[in-house]
């Protein structure tokens, strides 16, 4: 019974304070890092890694 009461209090706390939270903006950036293959020519890893760093 104590576990149930604890879960209820935790859930009530989360719901109550969750109402006051506002969404934060999120910026996300991804890179398509491929494997180093000699047939890439100008797009080989030695040229691409400069942009990643």
Backbone as a chain_set.jsonl record, in Angstrom:
{"seq": "XXXXXXXXXXXXXXXXXXXXXXXXXXXXXXXXXXXXXXXXXXXXXXXXXXXXX", "coords": {"N": [[0.82, -1.194, 0.0], [1.998, 1.213, 0.687], [3.771, 1.641, -1.415], [2.004, 2.13, -3.497], [0.781, 4.497, -2.623], [3.01, 6.152, -2.616], [3.655, 6.187, -5.352], [1.357, 7.426, -6.299], [1.554, 9.964, -5.112], [3.946, 10.862, -6.287], [3.185, 10.882, -9.001], [1.084, 12.763, -8.899], [2.534, 15.006, -8.122], [4.23, 15.32, -10.368], [2.329, 15.845, -12.388], [1.114, 18.171, -11.404], [3.258, 20.085, -11.244], [4.111, 19.867, -13.839], [2.28, 21.253, -15.293], [3.109, 23.849, -15.152], [5.397, 24.057, -16.566], [7.068, 25.08, -19.531], [7.496, 24.522, -23.008], [10.75, 24.211, -24.334], [12.834, 25.695, -26.834], [14.383, 23.674, -29.33], [17.309, 22.94, -30.984], [18.674, 21.036, -33.525], [21.275, 19.257, -35.035], [22.539, 17.234, -37.559], [24.927, 14.974, -38.96], [25.899, 13.24, -41.838], [27.967, 10.884, -41.575], [30.074, 9.078, -43.373], [31.769, 6.008, -44.324], [35.316, 5.903, -44.912], [36.179, 5.904, -48.156], [38.082, 5.255, -51.009], [37.048, 5.751, -53.527], [35.47, 8.003, -53.355], [36.563, 10.38, -54.209], [36.588, 13.852, -54.534], [34.922, 14.053, -52.368], [36.0, 12.623, -50.285], [37.008, 11.445, -46.978], [39.1, 13.044, -45.93], [38.579, 15.581, -46.95], [35.982, 16.085, -46.04], [36.053, 15.953, -43.233], [37.0, 18.358, -42.195], [34.805, 20.104, -42.176], [33.199, 18.908, -40.273], [34.601, 19.128, -37.884]], "CA": [[0.0, 0.0, 0.0], [2.875, 2.378, 0.735], [4.288, 1.867, -2.767], [0.922, 2.719, -4.271], [0.648, 5.887, -2.173], [4.201, 6.849, -3.096], [3.505, 6.394, -6.795], [0.3, 8.417, -6.491], [2.108, 11.278, -4.754], [4.914, 11.211, -7.332], [2.425, 11.206, -10.211], [0.388, 14.028, -8.654], [3.581, 16.039, -8.135], [4.656, 15.509, -11.758], [1.233, 16.474, -13.128], [0.914, 19.526, -10.893], [4.345, 20.961, -11.677], [4.202, 19.795, -15.289], [1.391, 22.273, -15.855], [3.788, 25.137, -15.129], [6.562, 24.014, -17.445], [6.824, 25.451, -20.915], [8.414, 23.868, -23.941], [11.959, 24.95, -24.671], [13.217, 25.456, -28.233], [15.418, 22.671, -29.508], [17.994, 22.961, -32.274], [19.312, 19.753, -33.73], [22.073, 19.201, -36.252], [23.069, 15.896, -37.787], [25.872, 14.826, -40.056], [25.959, 11.916, -42.43], [29.379, 10.505, -41.592], [30.198, 7.796, -44.07], [33.07, 5.403, -44.172], [36.352, 6.445, -45.789], [36.323, 5.069, -49.348], [38.929, 5.952, -51.99], [36.276, 6.112, -54.717], [34.708, 9.232, -53.112], [37.181, 11.508, -54.914], [36.583, 15.114, -53.794], [34.103, 13.904, -51.164], [36.595, 11.678, -49.342], [36.982, 11.864, -45.574], [40.064, 14.12, -45.671], [37.94, 16.859, -47.27], [34.742, 16.256, -45.26], [36.266, 16.069, -41.783], [37.193, 19.771, -41.839], [33.485, 20.681, -41.902], [32.656, 18.314, -39.054], [35.311, 19.686, -36.725]], "C": [[0.864, 1.257, 0.0], [3.47, 2.689, -0.634], [3.246, 2.555, -3.63], [0.735, 4.188, -3.909], [1.827, 6.719, -2.663], [4.122, 7.146, -4.585], [2.44, 7.44, -7.087], [0.819, 9.822, -6.199], [3.096, 11.743, -5.816], [4.209, 11.613, -8.622], [1.702, 12.534, -10.059], [1.368, 15.192, -8.695], [3.998, 16.358, -9.571], [3.58, 16.221, -12.572], [1.072, 17.924, -12.705], [1.996, 20.481, -11.393], [4.557, 20.918, -13.183], [3.319, 20.821, -15.972], [2.084, 23.626, -15.963], [5.009, 25.184, -16.04], [6.165, 24.403, -18.858], [7.872, 24.786, -21.79], [9.591, 24.792, -24.244], [12.3, 24.686, -26.131], [14.385, 24.473, -28.297], [15.996, 22.808, -30.907], [18.788, 21.669, -32.387], [20.055, 19.767, -35.051], [22.624, 17.781, -36.379], [24.043, 15.925, -38.956], [25.819, 13.392, -40.55], [27.433, 11.547, -42.576], [29.476, 9.115, -42.2], [31.568, 7.201, -43.81], [34.022, 5.935, -45.232], [36.597, 5.482, -46.958], [37.099, 5.869, -50.389], [38.136, 6.419, -53.2], [35.441, 7.379, -54.525], [35.3, 10.454, -53.807], [37.213, 12.764, -54.055], [35.808, 15.021, -52.48], [34.704, 12.91, -50.169], [36.701, 12.292, -47.948], [37.954, 13.002, -45.288], [39.48, 15.493, -45.974], [36.722, 17.127, -46.38], [34.99, 16.51, -43.785], [36.507, 17.495, -41.327], [35.877, 20.431, -41.465], [32.888, 20.153, -40.6], [33.294, 18.932, -37.82], [34.886, 21.111, -36.533]], "O": [[0.503, 2.258, -0.619], [3.656, 3.855, -0.983], [3.568, 3.457, -4.404], [0.552, 5.029, -4.79], [1.653, 7.864, -3.079], [4.482, 8.237, -5.025], [2.589, 8.246, -8.005], [0.552, 10.758, -6.953], [3.076, 12.911, -6.204], [4.602, 12.587, -9.264], [1.702, 13.348, -10.983], [1.058, 16.248, -9.247], [4.105, 17.526, -9.945], [3.893, 17.11, -13.364], [0.911, 18.806, -13.548], [1.69, 21.558, -11.905], [5.131, 21.849, -13.748], [3.585, 21.215, -17.108], [1.689, 24.461, -16.777], [5.584, 26.251, -16.254], [5.066, 24.094, -19.319], [8.993, 24.524, -21.354], [9.428, 26.003, -24.39], [12.083, 23.579, -26.624], [15.253, 24.455, -27.425], [15.263, 22.793, -31.896], [19.484, 21.267, -31.455], [19.533, 20.231, -36.064], [23.115, 17.208, -35.407], [23.977, 16.797, -39.822], [25.706, 12.453, -39.762], [28.064, 11.864, -43.584], [29.026, 8.124, -41.625], [32.416, 7.812, -43.159], [33.601, 6.362, -46.308], [37.146, 4.394, -46.779], [36.797, 7.04, -50.621], [38.52, 7.398, -53.841], [34.759, 7.795, -55.461], [34.611, 11.461, -53.976], [37.794, 12.757, -52.97], [36.023, 15.829, -51.577], [33.993, 12.406, -49.299], [36.509, 13.494, -47.764], [37.646, 13.861, -44.461], [39.846, 16.473, -45.325], [36.464, 18.273, -46.011], [34.21, 17.217, -43.146], [36.241, 17.815, -40.169], [35.833, 21.235, -40.534], [32.16, 20.866, -39.909], [32.614, 19.223, -36.836], [35.36, 21.778, -35.612]]}, "num_chains": 1, "name": "protein.A"}
